[in-house]
């Protein structure tokens, strides 16, 4: 693969790959790392079938981000589970309120990715499962658990959607 080809593919796909990973991590730096890893993998171990490179790049980046999240979560001491302040990225997440972003940071990454893909981005269950590389039933389970966790976190907030203060 020529350098010009990679640069062209980067300009064409990097923003979409970054957005897909950001849905999972809510961390712009982690998303940038995953994008970089996907393009390094494209250069070092390109796919056999390059008919849908955009989807392949997203899949590689999302897998990298999931592996990184699992590794970091295993290594965190219990006292460090507090939500860290992270700047809002520049990938069109201005539609989410600060309160919702903070709540999303508190739920499991798999649940967060499912909720954002289906509820915010309007993806079908099948498309979201494909993007996240999970079986359809796992996506549905993650979506249900993510919605419940968000509801529990946001109880008493106008974002909870039930109109009642508890």
C-alpha positions as a Markdown table, in Angstrom:
| # | Residue | x | y | z |
|---|---|---|---|---|
| 1 | Unk | 0.0 | 0.0 | 0.0 |
| 2 | Unk | 1.4 | 3.4 | -1.0 |
| 3 | Unk | 1.8 | 6.3 | 1.4 |
| 4 | Unk | -0.6 | 8.4 | -0.7 |
| 5 | Unk | -3.2 | 5.7 | -0.5 |
| 6 | Unk | -3.0 | 5.6 | 3.3 |
| 7 | Unk | -3.2 | 9.4 | 3.5 |
| 8 | Unk | -6.3 | 9.4 | 1.3 |
| 9 | Unk | -8.0 | 6.6 | 3.3 |
| 10 | Unk | -7.1 | 8.5 | 6.5 |
| 11 | Unk | -8.8 | 11.7 | 5.3 |
| 12 | Unk | -11.8 | 9.7 | 4.2 |
| 13 | Unk | -12.3 | 7.5 | 7.2 |
| 14 | Unk | -10.6 | 8.9 | 10.3 |
| 15 | Unk | -13.4 | 11.1 | 11.5 |
| 16 | Unk | -16.0 | 8.3 | 11.3 |
| 17 | Unk | -13.6 | 5.8 | 13.0 |
| 18 | Unk | -12.9 | 8.3 | 15.8 |
| 19 | Unk | -16.7 | 8.9 | 16.3 |
| 20 | Unk | -17.4 | 5.2 | 16.5 |
| 21 | Unk | -14.7 | 4.7 | 19.2 |
| 22 | Unk | -15.7 | 7.8 | 21.1 |
| 23 | Unk | -19.2 | 6.3 | 21.5 |
| 24 | Unk | -17.5 | 3.5 | 23.4 |
| 25 | Unk | -14.9 | 5.4 | 25.4 |
| 26 | Unk | -16.2 | 9.0 | 25.8 |
| 27 | Unk | -12.5 | 9.8 | 25.7 |
| 28 | Unk | -11.1 | 11.7 | 22.8 |
| 29 | Unk | -7.5 | 10.7 | 23.4 |
| 30 | Unk | -8.4 | 7.0 | 23.6 |
| 31 | Unk | -10.4 | 7.4 | 20.4 |
| 32 | Unk | -7.3 | 8.9 | 18.7 |
| 33 | Unk | -5.1 | 6.1 | 19.9 |
| 34 | Unk | -7.6 | 3.6 | 18.5 |
| 35 | Unk | -7.7 | 5.4 | 15.1 |
| 36 | Unk | -4.0 | 5.3 | 15.0 |
| 37 | Unk | -3.9 | 1.6 | 15.8 |
| 38 | Unk | -6.4 | 0.9 | 13.1 |
| 39 | Unk | -4.3 | 2.7 | 10.4 |
| 40 | Unk | -1.1 | 1.0 | 11.6 |
| 41 | Unk | -2.8 | -2.3 | 11.3 |
| 42 | Unk | -4.0 | -1.3 | 7.8 |
| 43 | Unk | -0.4 | -0.8 | 6.8 |
| 44 | Unk | 1.1 | -3.8 | 8.6 |
| 45 | Unk | -1.7 | -6.3 | 8.2 |
| 46 | Unk | -4.2 | -5.2 | 5.7 |
| 47 | Unk | -7.5 | -7.0 | 5.3 |
| 48 | Unk | -7.8 | -9.8 | 2.7 |
| 49 | Unk | -11.0 | -8.2 | 1.4 |
| 50 | Unk | -10.7 | -4.5 | 1.1 |
| 51 | Unk | -14.2 | -3.9 | -0.4 |
| 52 | Unk | -15.4 | -2.2 | 2.8 |
| 53 | Unk | -12.4 | -0.6 | 4.4 |
| 54 | Unk | -14.4 | 1.9 | 6.4 |
| 55 | Unk | -16.2 | -0.9 | 8.3 |
| 56 | Unk | -12.9 | -2.8 | 8.7 |
| 57 | Unk | -11.2 | 0.2 | 10.2 |
| 58 | Unk | -14.0 | 0.8 | 12.6 |
| 59 | Unk | -14.0 | -2.8 | 13.7 |
| 60 | Unk | -10.3 | -2.8 | 14.3 |
| 61 | Unk | -10.4 | 0.5 | 16.2 |
| 62 | Unk | -13.4 | -0.6 | 18.4 |
| 63 | Unk | -11.7 | -3.9 | 19.2 |
| 64 | Unk | -8.6 | -2.1 | 20.2 |
| 65 | Unk | -10.6 | 0.3 | 22.4 |
| 66 | Unk | -12.5 | -2.5 | 24.1 |
| 67 | Unk | -9.3 | -4.4 | 24.8 |
| 68 | Unk | -7.7 | -1.3 | 26.2 |
| 69 | Unk | -10.7 | -0.6 | 28.4 |
| 70 | Unk | -10.8 | -4.1 | 29.7 |
| 71 | Unk | -7.1 | -4.0 | 30.5 |
| 72 | Unk | -7.3 | -0.6 | 32.3 |
| 73 | Unk | -10.4 | -1.6 | 34.3 |
| 74 | Unk | -8.7 | -4.7 | 35.5 |
| 75 | Unk | -5.7 | -2.7 | 36.7 |
| 76 | Unk | -7.6 | 0.1 | 38.5 |
| 77 | Unk | -7.7 | -0.2 | 42.3 |
| 78 | Unk | -11.2 | 0.0 | 43.7 |
| 79 | Unk | -10.7 | 3.5 | 45.1 |
| 80 | Unk | -10.1 | 4.9 | 41.6 |
| 81 | Unk | -13.5 | 4.2 | 40.2 |
| 82 | Unk | -14.6 | 7.8 | 40.5 |
| 83 | Unk | -15.5 | 9.5 | 37.2 |
| 84 | Unk | -12.7 | 11.6 | 35.9 |
| 85 | Unk | -13.3 | 15.0 | 34.3 |
| 86 | Unk | -12.5 | 14.8 | 30.6 |
| 87 | Unk | -13.0 | 17.5 | 28.0 |
| 88 | Unk | -15.8 | 17.1 | 25.5 |
| 89 | Unk | -14.4 | 16.0 | 22.2 |
| 90 | Unk | -15.0 | 17.7 | 18.9 |
| 91 | Unk | -17.1 | 14.8 | 17.4 |
| 92 | Unk | -20.6 | 16.3 | 17.5 |
| 93 | Unk | -21.3 | 15.3 | 21.1 |
| 94 | Unk | -22.6 | 18.8 | 21.8 |
| 95 | Unk | -26.1 | 17.3 | 21.6 |
| 96 | Unk | -25.5 | 15.6 | 24.9 |
| 97 | Unk | -26.0 | 17.5 | 28.1 |
| 98 | Unk | -23.1 | 17.6 | 30.6 |
| 99 | Unk | -25.3 | 15.6 | 33.0 |
| 100 | Unk | -25.9 | 12.9 | 30.5 |
| 101 | Unk | -22.2 | 12.7 | 29.5 |
| 102 | Unk | -21.3 | 12.3 | 33.2 |
| 103 | Unk | -23.9 | 9.6 | 33.6 |
| 104 | Unk | -22.7 | 7.8 | 30.5 |
| 105 | Unk | -19.1 | 7.8 | 31.9 |
| 106 | Unk | -20.4 | 5.9 | 34.9 |
| 107 | Unk | -21.9 | 2.9 | 33.1 |
| 108 | Unk | -19.9 | 0.0 | 31.7 |
| 109 | Unk | -18.3 | 0.7 | 28.3 |
| 110 | Unk | -20.2 | -2.1 | 26.5 |
| 111 | Unk | -23.5 | -0.8 | 27.9 |
| 112 | Unk | -22.5 | 2.8 | 27.0 |
| 113 | Unk | -21.6 | 1.9 | 23.4 |
| 114 | Unk | -24.9 | 0.0 | 22.9 |
| 115 | Unk | -27.0 | 2.9 | 24.3 |
| 116 | Unk | -25.2 | 5.5 | 22.2 |
| 117 | Unk | -25.2 | 3.5 | 19.0 |
| 118 | Unk | -28.9 | 2.7 | 19.2 |
| 119 | Unk | -30.5 | 5.5 | 21.1 |
| 120 | Unk | -28.4 | 8.5 | 20.1 |
| 121 | Unk | -27.2 | 7.5 | 16.6 |
| 122 | Unk | -30.4 | 5.6 | 15.6 |
| 123 | Unk | -28.6 | 2.5 | 14.4 |
| 124 | Unk | -30.5 | -0.7 | 14.0 |
| 125 | Unk | -29.8 | -3.4 | 16.4 |
| 126 | Unk | -28.1 | -5.4 | 13.7 |
| 127 | Unk | -25.9 | -2.5 | 12.6 |
| 128 | Unk | -24.9 | -1.7 | 16.1 |
| 129 | Unk | -24.1 | -5.3 | 16.9 |
| 130 | Unk | -21.9 | -5.5 | 13.7 |
| 131 | Unk | -20.1 | -2.2 | 14.6 |
| 132 | Unk | -19.4 | -3.4 | 18.1 |
| 133 | Unk | -18.5 | -6.9 | 17.1 |
| 134 | Unk | -21.0 | -8.6 | 19.3 |
| 135 | Unk | -23.8 | -11.1 | 18.9 |
| 136 | Unk | -27.3 | -9.5 | 18.5 |
| 137 | Unk | -28.5 | -10.9 | 21.8 |
| 138 | Unk | -25.5 | -9.4 | 23.7 |
| 139 | Unk | -26.2 | -6.1 | 22.1 |
| 140 | Unk | -29.8 | -6.3 | 23.3 |
| 141 | Unk | -28.7 | -7.3 | 26.8 |
| 142 | Unk | -26.1 | -4.5 | 26.9 |
| 143 | Unk | -28.7 | -2.0 | 25.7 |
| 144 | Unk | -31.2 | -3.0 | 28.4 |
| 145 | Unk | -28.6 | -2.9 | 31.1 |
| 146 | Unk | -27.3 | 0.4 | 29.9 |
| 147 | Unk | -30.7 | 2.0 | 29.9 |
| 148 | Unk | -31.5 | 0.7 | 33.3 |
| 149 | Unk | -28.1 | 1.9 | 34.7 |
| 150 | Unk | -28.7 | 5.4 | 33.2 |
| 151 | Unk | -32.2 | 5.5 | 34.6 |
| 152 | Unk | -30.9 | 4.6 | 38.1 |
| 153 | Unk | -28.1 | 7.2 | 37.9 |
| 154 | Unk | -30.4 | 9.9 | 36.6 |
| 155 | Unk | -33.3 | 9.3 | 39.0 |
| 156 | Unk | -34.9 | 12.6 | 40.0 |
| 157 | Unk | -33.4 | 14.3 | 36.9 |
| 158 | Unk | -35.5 | 15.7 | 34.1 |
| 159 | Unk | -33.4 | 13.4 | 31.8 |
| 160 | Unk | -34.9 | 10.3 | 33.5 |
| 161 | Unk | -38.0 | 10.8 | 31.4 |
| 162 | Unk | -40.6 | 9.8 | 34.0 |
| 163 | Unk | -41.4 | 13.3 | 35.1 |
| 164 | Unk | -41.3 | 12.2 | 38.8 |
| 165 | Unk | -38.7 | 13.2 | 41.4 |
| 166 | Unk | -37.7 | 10.2 | 43.5 |
